[in-house]
Amino acid sequence: MTTTPQELKDRIEASIPGARAEVTGDGRHFNAIVSAPAFRGMSRIAQHRLIYDVFGTDVGEDIHALSIQTMPSEEP
Amino acid sequence: MTEETSNPIREAIKSAIDENPVLLFMKGTPEAPGCGFSARVSAILESLDQPFAAVDILPDPRIRQELSALSNWPTIPQLFVDGELVGGCDIVSEMYQSGELQQALGLEGSADEADQEPEAETVQSAPLSIENRL
């Protein structure tokens, strides 16, 4: 079972309120650019943890590598 | 949650983090990285002439399990500075480009010292082999 970038995008946007995600990838290695109001005031570590938390143990398994770029966004 | 009172791997990881001001957990070694992400972080530190200690997590899968449980960070590499997780490849690369990494490492003035000899051995040999402590 392969994972699609769309699936990752949907999971991120469903889990983090107000998040907008752009995800690219080959089914194993993914790049995610995510903006969300929740990131404001958070350290980068905390922002990335929020995204890793969406996927739990899938990172390292189905999602072999997930490269993340985060940016805070205005409240929608 | 499992019993964690006597967990030699976790204890070894903790002391490594405490004892090494700049510590990189990576796949492979700085000389022979086992993954592109680990290679990139190691290369960034070397390009800054930043001495660092490195732990190869590959020899025993429990190292990675315990490290991730301890740091609450699922991926490798992981860079620790002064006992704190700074980040993995993405964050370290971003911080390197913005100059924040140099700041975090206390290297702000290094651009002015560009003519210093970079030939010194900057990579310490691995300070510990966690797998040997089992």
N, CA and C atoms of all chains as a GROMACS GRO file, in nm:
protein
  630
    1MET      N    1   0.084  -0.119   0.000
    1MET     CA    2   0.000   0.000   0.000
    1MET      C    3   0.088   0.124   0.000
    2THR      N    4   0.073   0.205  -0.101
    2THR     CA    5   0.155   0.325  -0.103
    2THR      C    6   0.076   0.446  -0.054
    3THR      N    7   0.150   0.540  -0.009
    3THR     CA    8   0.091   0.663   0.042
    3THR      C    9   0.105   0.770  -0.065
    4THR      N   10   0.002   0.849  -0.083
    4THR     CA   11   0.012   0.956  -0.184
    4THR      C   12   0.032   1.091  -0.115
    5PRO      N   13   0.092   1.183  -0.187
    5PRO     CA   14   0.108   1.318  -0.131
    5PRO      C   15  -0.026   1.378  -0.092
    6GLN      N   16  -0.130   1.349  -0.171
    6GLN     CA   17  -0.262   1.403  -0.140
    6GLN      C   18  -0.312   1.354  -0.003
    7GLU      N   19  -0.283   1.225   0.024
    7GLU     CA   20  -0.322   1.167   0.152
    7GLU      C   21  -0.254   1.240   0.269
    8LEU      N   22  -0.127   1.269   0.252
    8LEU     CA   23  -0.055   1.340   0.357
    8LEU      C   24  -0.111   1.480   0.375
    9LYS      N   25  -0.136   1.546   0.263
    9LYS     CA   26  -0.193   1.681   0.267
    9LYS      C   27  -0.324   1.679   0.344
   10ASP      N   28  -0.411   1.583   0.309
   10ASP     CA   29  -0.542   1.575   0.373
   10ASP      C   30  -0.529   1.549   0.524
   11ARG      N   31  -0.438   1.461   0.559
   11ARG     CA   32  -0.422   1.429   0.702
   11ARG      C   33  -0.371   1.550   0.779
   12ILE      N   34  -0.278   1.622   0.721
   12ILE     CA   35  -0.225   1.741   0.789
   12ILE      C   36  -0.336   1.845   0.806
   13GLU      N   37  -0.407   1.870   0.696
   13GLU     CA   38  -0.509   1.976   0.701
   13GLU      C   39  -0.626   1.937   0.791
   14ALA      N   40  -0.653   1.807   0.802
   14ALA     CA   41  -0.762   1.763   0.888
   14ALA      C   42  -0.722   1.770   1.036
   15SER      N   43  -0.593   1.754   1.064
   15SER     CA   44  -0.551   1.744   1.204
   15SER      C   45  -0.512   1.877   1.266
   16ILE      N   46  -0.460   1.967   1.184
   16ILE     CA   47  -0.413   2.095   1.239
   16ILE      C   48  -0.508   2.204   1.193
   17PRO      N   49  -0.579   2.265   1.286
   17PRO     CA   50  -0.682   2.362   1.248
   17PRO      C   51  -0.625   2.476   1.162
   18GLY      N   52  -0.690   2.502   1.051
   18GLY     CA   53  -0.650   2.614   0.966
   18GLY      C   54  -0.524   2.590   0.884
   19ALA      N   55  -0.472   2.468   0.889
   19ALA     CA   56  -0.346   2.441   0.819
   19ALA      C   57  -0.367   2.432   0.669
   20ARG      N   58  -0.269   2.481   0.595
   20ARG     CA   59  -0.263   2.463   0.451
   20ARG      C   60  -0.134   2.390   0.422
   21ALA      N   61  -0.145   2.281   0.347
   21ALA     CA   62  -0.025   2.202   0.320
   21ALA      C   63  -0.006   2.181   0.172
   22GLU      N   64   0.119   2.190   0.130
   22GLU     CA   65   0.156   2.148  -0.005
   22GLU      C   66   0.249   2.031   0.012
   23VAL      N   67   0.213   1.918  -0.045
   23VAL     CA   68   0.295   1.799  -0.027
   23VAL      C   69   0.333   1.742  -0.163
   24THR      N   70   0.458   1.712  -0.178
   24THR     CA   71   0.505   1.641  -0.296
   24THR      C   72   0.577   1.516  -0.249
   25GLY      N   73   0.590   1.419  -0.338
   25GLY     CA   74   0.660   1.300  -0.295
   25GLY      C   75   0.645   1.186  -0.393
   26ASP      N   76   0.723   1.082  -0.370
   26ASP     CA   77   0.726   0.968  -0.462
   26ASP      C   78   0.661   0.844  -0.403
   27GLY      N   79   0.587   0.862  -0.292
   27GLY     CA   80   0.524   0.747  -0.229
   27GLY      C   81   0.602   0.696  -0.109
   28ARG      N   82   0.730   0.736  -0.100
   28ARG     CA   83   0.813   0.695   0.014
   28ARG      C   84   0.878   0.818   0.080
   29HIS      N   85   0.924   0.908  -0.004
   29HIS     CA   86   0.989   1.030   0.044
   29HIS      C   87   0.901   1.148   0.011
   30PHE      N   88   0.876   1.230   0.110
   30PHE     CA   89   0.782   1.341   0.089
   30PHE      C   90   0.842   1.473   0.135
   31ASN      N   91   0.793   1.579   0.072
   31ASN     CA   92   0.823   1.715   0.115
   31ASN      C   93   0.692   1.782   0.150
   32ALA      N   94   0.684   1.840   0.266
   32ALA     CA   95   0.563   1.910   0.305
   32ALA      C   96   0.595   2.054   0.343
   33ILE      N   97   0.522   2.146   0.283
   33ILE     CA   98   0.530   2.286   0.322
   33ILE      C   99   0.397   2.318   0.387
   34VAL      N  100   0.402   2.355   0.512
   34VAL     CA  101   0.278   2.370   0.589
   34VAL      C  102   0.273   2.507   0.655
   35SER      N  103   0.160   2.572   0.640
   35SER     CA  104   0.138   2.694   0.716
   35SER      C  105   0.014   2.675   0.802
   36ALA      N  106   0.018   2.729   0.921
   36ALA     CA  107  -0.095   2.717   1.012
   36ALA      C  108  -0.088   2.828   1.115
   37PRO      N  109  -0.203   2.876   1.156
   37PRO     CA  110  -0.203   2.979   1.262
   37PRO      C  111  -0.143   2.927   1.392
   38ALA      N  112  -0.160   2.795   1.416
   38ALA     CA  113  -0.113   2.737   1.542
   38ALA      C  114   0.038   2.748   1.558
   39PHE      N  115   0.110   2.767   1.448
   39PHE     CA  116   0.256   2.771   1.457
   39PHE      C  117   0.307   2.899   1.520
   40ARG      N  118   0.220   3.001   1.522
   40ARG     CA  119   0.269   3.129   1.571
   40ARG      C  120   0.315   3.119   1.715
   41GLY      N  121   0.434   3.168   1.741
   41GLY     CA  122   0.487   3.165   1.877
   41GLY      C  123   0.549   3.032   1.915
   42MET      N  124   0.542   2.933   1.826
   42MET     CA  125   0.602   2.803   1.858
   42MET      C  126   0.743   2.797   1.800
   43SER      N  127   0.829   2.723   1.868
   43SER     CA  128   0.963   2.700   1.814
   43SER      C  129   0.951   2.609   1.692
   44ARG      N  130   1.054   2.608   1.609
   44ARG     CA  131   1.052   2.519   1.491
   44ARG      C  132   1.034   2.374   1.533
   45ILE      N  133   1.104   2.338   1.640
   45ILE     CA  134   1.093   2.200   1.690
   45ILE      C  135   0.946   2.168   1.719
   46ALA      N  136   0.879   2.258   1.788
   46ALA     CA  137   0.740   2.234   1.825
   46ALA      C  138   0.651   2.228   1.701
   47GLN      N  139   0.679   2.315   1.604
   47GLN     CA  140   0.600   2.315   1.480
   47GLN      C  141   0.615   2.182   1.408
   48HIS      N  142   0.738   2.135   1.397
   48HIS     CA  143   0.760   2.009   1.326
   48HIS      C  144   0.701   1.891   1.403
   49ARG      N  145   0.708   1.898   1.537
   49ARG     CA  146   0.652   1.789   1.618
   49ARG      C  147   0.501   1.778   1.592
   50LEU      N  148   0.437   1.893   1.577
   50LEU     CA  149   0.293   1.894   1.553
   50LEU      C  150   0.262   1.814   1.425
   51ILE      N  151   0.347   1.830   1.325
   51ILE     CA  152   0.324   1.758   1.199
   51ILE      C  153   0.361   1.610   1.214
   52TYR      N  154   0.474   1.582   1.279
   52TYR     CA  155   0.508   1.442   1.301
   52TYR      C  156   0.397   1.372   1.378
   53ASP      N  157   0.335   1.443   1.473
   53ASP     CA  158   0.230   1.382   1.554
   53ASP      C  159   0.111   1.339   1.470
   54VAL      N  160   0.088   1.409   1.358
   54VAL     CA  161  -0.022   1.371   1.269
   54VAL      C  162  -0.001   1.228   1.218
   55PHE      N  163   0.124   1.192   1.195
   55PHE     CA  164   0.153   1.064   1.130
   55PHE      C  165   0.201   0.955   1.224
   56GLY      N  166   0.234   0.993   1.346
   56GLY     CA  167   0.274   0.893   1.445
   56GLY      C  168   0.381   0.800   1.392
   57THR      N  169   0.360   0.672   1.409
   57THR     CA  170   0.463   0.575   1.371
   57THR      C  171   0.471   0.550   1.222
   58ASP      N  172   0.380   0.613   1.143
   58ASP     CA  173   0.392   0.598   0.998
   58ASP      C  174   0.522   0.659   0.946
   59VAL      N  175   0.572   0.761   1.018
   59VAL     CA  176   0.700   0.819   0.979
   59VAL      C  177   0.809   0.717   1.014
   60GLY      N  178   0.886   0.682   0.915
   60GLY     CA  179   0.986   0.578   0.936
   60GLY      C  180   0.937   0.443   0.885
   61GLU      N  181   0.806   0.430   0.868
   61GLU     CA  182   0.750   0.306   0.812
   61GLU      C  183   0.703   0.335   0.669
   62ASP      N  184   0.570   0.353   0.652
   62ASP     CA  185   0.517   0.384   0.518
   62ASP      C  186   0.576   0.513   0.464
   63ILE      N  187   0.589   0.609   0.553
   63ILE     CA  188   0.649   0.737   0.514
   63ILE      C  189   0.796   0.729   0.550
   64HIS      N  190   0.876   0.694   0.450
   64HIS     CA  191   1.016   0.668   0.482
   64HIS      C  192   1.087   0.795   0.525
   65ALA      N  193   1.059   0.903   0.454
   65ALA     CA  194   1.121   1.030   0.491
   65ALA      C  195   1.022   1.141   0.466
   66LEU      N  196   1.016   1.232   0.561
   66LEU     CA  197   0.925   1.344   0.550
   66LEU      C  198   1.003   1.471   0.579
   67SER      N  199   1.022   1.548   0.474
   67SER     CA  200   1.093   1.674   0.489
   67SER      C  201   0.989   1.783   0.511
   68ILE      N  202   1.012   1.864   0.613
   68ILE     CA  203   0.908   1.958   0.656
   68ILE      C  204   0.960   2.101   0.652
   69GLN      N  205   0.876   2.188   0.601
   69GLN     CA  206   0.903   2.331   0.612
   69GLN      C  207   0.775   2.392   0.668
   70THR      N  208   0.789   2.470   0.773
   70THR     CA  209   0.669   2.526   0.835
   70THR      C  210   0.674   2.678   0.832
   71MET      N  211   0.556   2.737   0.828
   71MET     CA  212   0.548   2.882   0.846
   71MET      C  213   0.418   2.918   0.913
   72PRO      N  214   0.426   3.010   1.008
   72PRO     CA  215   0.305   3.055   1.074
   72PRO      C  216   0.217   3.132   0.976
   73SER      N  217   0.087   3.122   0.990
   73SER     CA  218  -0.001   3.202   0.905
   73SER      C  219  -0.094   3.284   0.992
   74GLU      N  220  -0.156   3.381   0.931
   74GLU     CA  221  -0.254   3.463   1.003
   74GLU      C  222  -0.375   3.378   1.038
   75GLU      N  223  -0.445   3.418   1.140
   75GLU     CA  224  -0.573   3.352   1.171
   75GLU      C  225  -0.664   3.364   1.050
   76PRO      N  226  -0.732   3.255   1.014
   76PRO     CA  227  -0.819   3.264   0.897
   76PRO      C  228  -0.938   3.353   0.925
   77MET      N  229   0.318   0.253   2.901
   77MET     CA  230   0.459   0.284   2.932
   77MET      C  231   0.527   0.164   2.998
   78THR      N  232   0.645   0.136   2.952
   78THR     CA  233   0.718   0.023   3.007
   78THR      C  234   0.810   0.071   3.118
   79GLU      N  235   0.860  -0.021   3.193
   79GLU     CA  236   0.956   0.010   3.298
   79GLU      C  237   1.079   0.075   3.239
   80GLU      N  238   1.120   0.186   3.295
   80GLU     CA  239   1.235   0.251   3.237
   80GLU      C  240   1.343   0.277   3.340
   81THR      N  241   1.328   0.215   3.455
   81THR     CA  242   1.422   0.244   3.561
   81THR      C  243   1.561   0.191   3.530
   82SER      N  244   1.567   0.074   3.468
   82SER     CA  245   1.697   0.020   3.434
   82SER      C  246   1.702   0.000   3.283
   83ASN      N  247   1.749   0.101   3.216
   83ASN     CA  248   1.751   0.097   3.071
   83ASN      C  249   1.886   0.148   3.024
   84PRO      N  250   1.980   0.055   3.010
   84PRO     CA  251   2.118   0.097   2.983
   84PRO      C  252   2.134   0.178   2.855
   85ILE      N  253   2.055   0.148   2.753
   85ILE     CA  254   2.070   0.222   2.628
   85ILE      C  255   2.025   0.365   2.650
   86ARG      N  256   1.909   0.379   2.715
   86ARG     CA  257   1.861   0.515   2.736
   86ARG      C  258   1.957   0.593   2.826
   87GLU      N  259   2.011   0.527   2.927
   87GLU     CA  260   2.107   0.595   3.015
   87GLU      C  261   2.231   0.638   2.936
   88ALA      N  262   2.278   0.552   2.848
   88ALA     CA  263   2.397   0.586   2.768
   88ALA      C  264   2.367   0.703   2.676
   89ILE      N  265   2.248   0.706   2.620
   89ILE     CA  266   2.210   0.818   2.532
   89ILE      C  267   2.205   0.946   2.613
   90LYS      N  268   2.142   0.938   2.732
   90LYS     CA  269   2.133   1.056   2.817
   90LYS      C  270   2.270   1.109   2.853
   91SER      N  271   2.360   1.020   2.894
   91SER     CA  272   2.493   1.073   2.933
   91SER      C  273   2.567   1.127   2.811
   92ALA      N  274   2.548   1.067   2.696
   92ALA     CA  275   2.614   1.121   2.576
   92ALA      C  276   2.565   1.264   2.549
   93ILE      N  277   2.434   1.285   2.565
   93ILE     CA  278   2.377   1.418   2.541
   93ILE      C  279   2.430   1.517   2.645
   94ASP      N  280   2.441   1.470   2.770
   94ASP     CA  281   2.490   1.559   2.876
   94ASP      C  282   2.637   1.592   2.858
   95GLU      N  283   2.713   1.496   2.811
   95GLU     CA  284   2.859   1.511   2.813
   95GLU      C  285   2.914   1.578   2.688
   96ASN      N  286   2.836   1.586   2.581
   96ASN     CA  287   2.889   1.641   2.457
   96ASN      C  288   2.812   1.766   2.416
   97PRO      N  289   2.880   1.882   2.418
   97PRO     CA  290   2.810   2.007   2.388
   97PRO      C  291   2.746   2.008   2.250
   98VAL      N  292   2.810   1.945   2.154
   98VAL     CA  293   2.749   1.935   2.021
   98VAL      C  294   2.752   1.788   1.982
   99LEU      N  295   2.633   1.730   1.974
   99LEU     CA  296   2.624   1.585   1.953
   99LEU      C  297   2.525   1.557   1.840
  100LEU      N  298   2.570   1.478   1.745
  100LEU     CA  299   2.485   1.442   1.632
  100LEU      C  300   2.457   1.292   1.635
  101PHE      N  301   2.330   1.257   1.645
  101PHE     CA  302   2.290   1.118   1.624
  101PHE      C  303   2.261   1.102   1.477
  102MET      N  304   2.326   1.006   1.414
  102MET     CA  305   2.315   0.995   1.269
  102MET      C  306   2.317   0.849   1.225
  103LYS      N  307   2.284   0.830   1.099
  103LYS     CA  308   2.301   0.698   1.039
  103LYS      C  309   2.439   0.695   0.976
  104GLY      N  310   2.522   0.605   1.023
  104GLY     CA  311   2.660   0.599   0.976
  104GLY      C  312   2.746   0.696   1.054
  105THR      N  313   2.857   0.731   0.995
  105THR     CA  314   2.954   0.819   1.061
  105THR      C  315   2.978   0.941   0.973
  106PRO      N  316   3.036   1.048   1.030
  106PRO     CA  317   3.067   1.164   0.946
  106PRO      C  318   3.154   1.125   0.825
  107GLU      N  319   3.242   1.030   0.843
  107GLU     CA  320   3.328   0.986   0.733
  107GLU      C  321   3.251   0.902   0.632
  108ALA      N  322   3.158   0.825   0.680
  108ALA     CA  323   3.080   0.738   0.591
  108ALA      C  324   2.934   0.741   0.630
  109PRO      N  325   2.866   0.852   0.598
  109PRO     CA  326   2.725   0.864   0.636
  109PRO      C  327   2.640   0.760   0.565
  110GLY      N  328   2.538   0.711   0.635
  110GLY     CA  329   2.455   0.605   0.579
  110GLY      C  330   2.326   0.658   0.522
  111CYS      N  331   2.311   0.788   0.513
  111CYS     CA  332   2.186   0.845   0.465
  111CYS      C  333   2.212   0.990   0.429
  112GLY      N  334   2.144   1.038   0.327
  112GLY     CA  335   2.169   1.173   0.276
  112GLY      C  336   2.139   1.282   0.377
  113PHE      N  337   2.038   1.259   0.461
  113PHE     CA  338   2.001   1.360   0.559
  113PHE      C  339   2.109   1.372   0.667
  114SER      N  340   2.157   1.256   0.711
  114SER     CA  341   2.267   1.257   0.808
  114SER      C  342   2.391   1.319   0.748
  115ALA      N  343   2.416   1.289   0.621
  115ALA     CA  344   2.533   1.343   0.553
  115ALA      C  345   2.526   1.495   0.549
  116ARG      N  346   2.406   1.548   0.524
  116ARG     CA  347   2.394   1.692   0.508
  116ARG      C  348   2.424   1.764   0.640
  117VAL      N  349   2.367   1.714   0.750
  117VAL     CA  350   2.390   1.781   0.878
  117VAL      C  351   2.536   1.772   0.918
  118SER      N  352   2.593   1.656   0.897
  118SER     CA  353   2.734   1.638   0.929
  118SER      C  354   2.820   1.732   0.844
  119ALA      N  355   2.786   1.748   0.716
  119ALA     CA  356   2.863   1.836   0.628
  119ALA      C  357   2.848   1.982   0.670
  120ILE      N  358   2.729   2.020   0.716
  120ILE     CA  359   2.708   2.158   0.762
  120ILE      C  360   2.799   2.187   0.881
  121LEU      N  361   2.802   2.095   0.978
  121LEU     CA  362   2.886   2.117   1.096
  121LEU      C  363   3.032   2.124   1.056
  122GLU      N  364   3.072   2.038   0.964
  122GLU     CA  365   3.212   2.039   0.921
  122GLU      C  366   3.244   2.170   0.848
  123SER      N  367   3.148   2.220   0.770
  123SER     CA  368   3.174   2.343   0.696
  123SER      C  369   3.190   2.462   0.791
  124LEU      N  370   3.135   2.450   0.911
  124LEU     CA  371   3.148   2.557   1.010
  124LEU      C  372   3.270   2.536   1.098
  125ASP      N  373   3.347   2.432   1.069
  125ASP     CA  374   3.460   2.395   1.155
  125ASP      C  375   3.415   2.372   1.298
  126GLN      N  376   3.295   2.322   1.311
  126GLN     CA  377   3.240   2.299   1.444
  126GLN      C  378   3.277   2.158   1.490
  127PRO      N  379   3.357   2.148   1.596
  127PRO     CA  380   3.383   2.014   1.648
  127PRO      C  381   3.253   1.953   1.701
  128PHE      N  382   3.232   1.827   1.672
  128PHE     CA  383   3.111   1.764   1.724
  128PHE      C  384   3.136   1.616   1.746
  129ALA      N  385   3.056   1.562   1.834
  129ALA     CA  386   3.060   1.419   1.856
  129ALA      C  387   2.946   1.357   1.777
  130ALA      N  388   2.968   1.236   1.731
  130ALA     CA  389   2.864   1.171   1.651
  130ALA      C  390   2.839   1.030   1.703
  131VAL      N  391   2.713   0.994   1.706
  131VAL     CA  392   2.676   0.858   1.743
  131VAL      C  393   2.605   0.794   1.624
  132ASP      N  394   2.655   0.682   1.584
  132ASP     CA  395   2.592   0.604   1.478
  132ASP      C  396   2.478   0.522   1.539
  133ILE      N  397   2.357   0.543   1.489
  133ILE     CA  398   2.244   0.472   1.549
  133ILE      C  399   2.219   0.337   1.483
  134LEU      N  400   2.289   0.310   1.373
  134LEU     CA  401   2.258   0.190   1.296
  134LEU      C  402   2.294   0.057   1.363
  135PRO      N  403   2.401   0.052   1.443
  135PRO     CA  404   2.443  -0.080   1.491
  135PRO      C  405   2.336  -0.154   1.572
  136ASP      N  406   2.248  -0.081   1.637
  136ASP     CA  407   2.146  -0.147   1.719
  136ASP      C  408   2.015  -0.070   1.708
  137PRO      N  409   1.909  -0.133   1.660
  137PRO     CA  410   1.783  -0.061   1.640
  137PRO      C  411   1.727  -0.001   1.768
  138ARG      N  412   1.771  -0.053   1.882
  138ARG     CA  413   1.719   0.000   2.008
  138ARG      C  414   1.771   0.141   2.036
  139ILE      N  415   1.886   0.175   1.978
  139ILE     CA  416   1.938   0.311   1.999
  139ILE      C  417   1.838   0.412   1.945
  140ARG      N  418   1.792   0.386   1.823
  140ARG     CA  419   1.698   0.478   1.761
  140ARG      C  420   1.565   0.483   1.838
  141GLN      N  421   1.517   0.365   1.878
  141GLN     CA  422   1.392   0.360   1.954
  141GLN      C  423   1.401   0.444   2.080
  142GLU      N  424   1.509   0.421   2.155
  142GLU     CA  425   1.524   0.491   2.282
  142GLU      C  426   1.546   0.640   2.261
  143LEU      N  427   1.626   0.672   2.160
  143LEU     CA  428   1.653   0.814   2.132
  143LEU      C  429   1.523   0.887   2.098
  144SER      N  430   1.444   0.828   2.009
  144SER     CA  431   1.320   0.894   1.968
  144SER      C  432   1.222   0.905   2.084
  145ALA      N  433   1.220   0.804   2.169
  145ALA     CA  434   1.132   0.810   2.286
  145ALA      C  435   1.177   0.922   2.379
  146LEU      N  436   1.306   0.936   2.392
  146LEU     CA  437   1.363   1.036   2.482
  146LEU      C  438   1.345   1.178   2.427
  147SER      N  439   1.365   1.193   2.298
  147SER     CA  440   1.367   1.328   2.239
  147SER      C  441   1.230   1.368   2.185
  148ASN      N  442   1.138   1.272   2.178
  148ASN     CA  443   1.008   1.296   2.117
  148ASN      C  444   1.026   1.348   1.974
  149TRP      N  445   1.114   1.283   1.902
  149TRP     CA  446   1.144   1.322   1.764
  149TRP      C  447   1.162   1.194   1.684
  150PRO      N  448   1.084   1.175   1.578
  150PRO     CA  449   1.080   1.041   1.516
  150PRO      C  450   1.193   1.011   1.419
  151THR      N  451   1.262   1.113   1.370
  151THR     CA  452   1.352   1.087   1.259
  151THR      C  453   1.499   1.107   1.298
  152ILE      N  454   1.584   1.060   1.212
  152ILE     CA  455   1.729   1.072   1.225
  152ILE      C  456   1.777   1.150   1.103
  153PRO      N  457   1.868   1.240   1.110
  153PRO     CA  458   1.954   1.273   1.225
  153PRO      C  459   1.886   1.361   1.330
  154GLN      N  460   1.951   1.371   1.445
  154GLN     CA  461   1.908   1.462   1.549
  154GLN      C  462   2.032   1.532   1.604
  155LEU      N  463   2.027   1.663   1.602
  155LEU     CA  464   2.141   1.741   1.652
  155LEU      C  465   2.107   1.801   1.788
  156PHE      N  466   2.193   1.774   1.884
  156PHE     CA  467   2.178   1.831   2.019
  156PHE      C  468   2.289   1.931   2.043
  157VAL      N  469   2.252   2.048   2.095
  157VAL     CA  470   2.350   2.148   2.135
  157VAL      C  471   2.322   2.182   2.281
  158ASP      N  472   2.423   2.170   2.363
  158ASP     CA  473   2.411   2.195   2.507
  158ASP      C  474   2.292   2.121   2.567
  159GLY      N  475   2.277   1.997   2.529
  159GLY     CA  476   2.175   1.912   2.589
  159GLY      C  477   2.036   1.929   2.533
  160GLU      N  478   2.018   2.022   2.438
  160GLU     CA  479   1.886   2.046   2.382
  160GLU      C  480   1.879   2.000   2.237
  161LEU      N  481   1.767   1.940   2.200
  161LEU     CA  482   1.747   1.904   2.060
  161LEU      C  483   1.728   2.031   1.977
  162VAL      N  484   1.814   2.049   1.880
  162VAL     CA  485   1.802   2.164   1.790
  162VAL      C  486   1.712   2.128   1.674
  163GLY      N  487   1.727   2.009   1.622
  163GLY     CA  488   1.641   1.966   1.513
  163GLY      C  489   1.704   1.856   1.430
  164GLY      N  490   1.632   1.823   1.325
  164GLY     CA  491   1.682   1.727   1.228
  164GLY      C  492   1.735   1.801   1.107
  165CYS      N  493   1.739   1.732   0.996
  165CYS     CA  494   1.803   1.788   0.877
  165CYS      C  495   1.734   1.916   0.829
  166ASP      N  496   1.601   1.918   0.828
  166ASP     CA  497   1.530   2.035   0.776
  166ASP      C  498   1.558   2.159   0.859
  167ILE      N  499   1.544   2.145   0.990
  167ILE     CA  500   1.560   2.261   1.078
  167ILE      C  501   1.706   2.306   1.079
  168VAL      N  502   1.797   2.211   1.086
  168VAL     CA  503   1.939   2.248   1.088
  168VAL      C  504   1.976   2.319   0.958
  169SER      N  505   1.927   2.271   0.845
  169SER     CA  506   1.957   2.336   0.717
  169SER      C  507   1.900   2.477   0.713
  170GLU      N  508   1.775   2.490   0.757
  170GLU     CA  509   1.711   2.622   0.760
  170GLU      C  510   1.789   2.718   0.850
  171MET      N  511   1.827   2.668   0.967
  171MET     CA  512   1.898   2.753   1.062
  171MET      C  513   2.037   2.789   1.013
  172TYR      N  514   2.097   2.696   0.940
  172TYR     CA  515   2.230   2.724   0.884
  172TYR      C  516   2.219   2.837   0.782
  173GLN      N  517   2.116   2.829   0.697
  173GLN     CA  518   2.102   2.931   0.594
  173GLN      C  519   2.070   3.068   0.653
  174SER      N  520   1.994   3.068   0.763
  174SER     CA  521   1.957   3.198   0.821
  174SER      C  522   2.062   3.251   0.918
  175GLY      N  523   2.162   3.169   0.950
  175GLY     CA  524   2.265   3.211   1.045
  175GLY      C  525   2.232   3.178   1.189
  176GLU      N  526   2.110   3.126   1.212
  176GLU     CA  527   2.071   3.094   1.350
  176GLU      C  528   2.153   2.979   1.409
  177LEU      N  529   2.193   2.889   1.321
  177LEU     CA  530   2.270   2.775   1.371
  177LEU      C  531   2.405   2.822   1.423
  178GLN      N  532   2.469   2.908   1.346
  178GLN     CA  533   2.598   2.962   1.387
  178GLN      C  534   2.582   3.032   1.522
  179GLN      N  535   2.470   3.101   1.540
  179GLN     CA  536   2.444   3.170   1.666
  179GLN      C  537   2.427   3.069   1.779
  180ALA      N  538   2.346   2.966   1.752
  180ALA     CA  539   2.321   2.865   1.854
  180ALA      C  540   2.450   2.795   1.895
  181LEU      N  541   2.544   2.787   1.802
  181LEU     CA  542   2.670   2.720   1.831
  181LEU      C  543   2.774   2.818   1.887
  182GLY      N  544   2.736   2.946   1.896
  182GLY     CA  545   2.830   3.045   1.946
  182GLY      C  546   2.940   3.077   1.847
  183LEU      N  547   2.907   3.072   1.718
  183LEU     CA  548   3.009   3.093   1.613
  183LEU      C  549   2.987   3.223   1.537
  184GLU      N  550   2.910   3.315   1.594
  184GLU     CA  551   2.872   3.434   1.516
  184GLU      C  552   2.989   3.502   1.449
  185GLY      N  553   3.105   3.507   1.520
  185GLY     CA  554   3.218   3.582   1.466
  185GLY      C  555   3.296   3.506   1.360
  186SER      N  556   3.254   3.384   1.330
  186SER     CA  557   3.342   3.298   1.250
  186SER      C  558   3.363   3.350   1.108
  187ALA      N  559   3.270   3.427   1.054
  187ALA     CA  560   3.287   3.477   0.918
  187ALA      C  561   3.409   3.569   0.910
  188ASP      N  562   3.438   3.640   1.020
  188ASP     CA  563   3.552   3.729   1.020
  188ASP      C  564   3.684   3.655   1.036
  189GLU      N  565   3.673   3.530   1.070
  189GLU     CA  566   3.795   3.454   1.097
  189GLU      C  567   3.820   3.355   0.985
  190ALA      N  568   3.772   3.391   0.867
  190ALA     CA  569   3.776   3.297   0.756
  190ALA      C  570   3.917   3.253   0.721
  191ASP      N  571   4.016   3.337   0.757
  191ASP     CA  572   4.151   3.297   0.719
  191ASP      C  573   4.220   3.209   0.822
  192GLN      N  574   4.144   3.170   0.922
  192GLN     CA  575   4.201   3.074   1.017
  192GLN      C  576   4.220   2.940   0.949
  193GLU      N  577   4.323   2.871   0.996
  193GLU     CA  578   4.353   2.741   0.936
  193GLU      C  579   4.239   2.644   0.964
  194PRO      N  580   4.177   2.591   0.862
  194PRO     CA  581   4.069   2.496   0.887
  194PRO      C  582   4.118   2.352   0.891
  195GLU      N  583   4.249   2.336   0.898
  195GLU     CA  584   4.301   2.200   0.878
  195GLU      C  585   4.288   2.113   1.003
  196ALA      N  586   4.263   2.177   1.117
  196ALA     CA  587   4.256   2.099   1.240
  196ALA      C  588   4.150   1.990   1.228
  197GLU      N  589   4.175   1.883   1.293
  197GLU     CA  590   4.079   1.773   1.294
  197GLU      C  591   3.953   1.822   1.365
  198THR      N  592   3.846   1.842   1.294
  198THR     CA  593   3.730   1.901   1.356
  198THR      C  594   3.630   1.796   1.403
  199VAL      N  595   3.641   1.679   1.352
  199VAL     CA  596   3.545   1.577   1.392
  199VAL      C  597   3.610   1.486   1.494
  200GLN      N  598   3.554   1.487   1.612
  200GLN     CA  599   3.605   1.397   1.714
  200GLN      C  600   3.566   1.255   1.676
  201SER      N  601   3.647   1.165   1.718
  201SER     CA  602   3.603   1.028   1.696
  201SER      C  603   3.482   1.006   1.784
  202ALA      N  604   3.400   0.912   1.747
  202ALA     CA  605   3.277   0.890   1.822
  202ALA      C  606   3.312   0.872   1.969
  203PRO      N  607   3.247   0.946   2.057
  203PRO     CA  608   3.284   0.946   2.198
  203PRO      C  609   3.235   0.822   2.269
  204LEU      N  610   3.146   0.754   2.205
  204LEU     CA  611   3.091   0.639   2.273
  204LEU      C  612   3.039   0.544   2.169
  205SER      N  613   3.042   0.422   2.204
  205SER     CA  614   2.973   0.325   2.121
  205SER      C  615   2.868   0.265   2.210
  206ILE      N  616   2.747   0.314   2.190
  206ILE     CA  617   2.642   0.275   2.282
  206ILE      C  618   2.626   0.124   2.283
  207GLU      N  619   2.645   0.066   2.166
  207GLU     CA  620   2.622  -0.079   2.158
  207GLU      C  621   2.722  -0.158   2.244
  208ASN      N  622   2.837  -0.092   2.273
  208ASN     CA  623   2.936  -0.162   2.355
  208ASN      C  624   2.903  -0.159   2.504
  209ARG      N  625   2.804  -0.081   2.537
  209ARG     CA  626   2.773  -0.069   2.680
  209ARG      C  627   2.665  -0.167   2.721
  210LEU      N  628   2.618  -0.242   2.629
  210LEU     CA  629   2.507  -0.331   2.664
  210LEU      C  630   2.555  -0.444   2.753
   0.00000   0.00000   0.00000
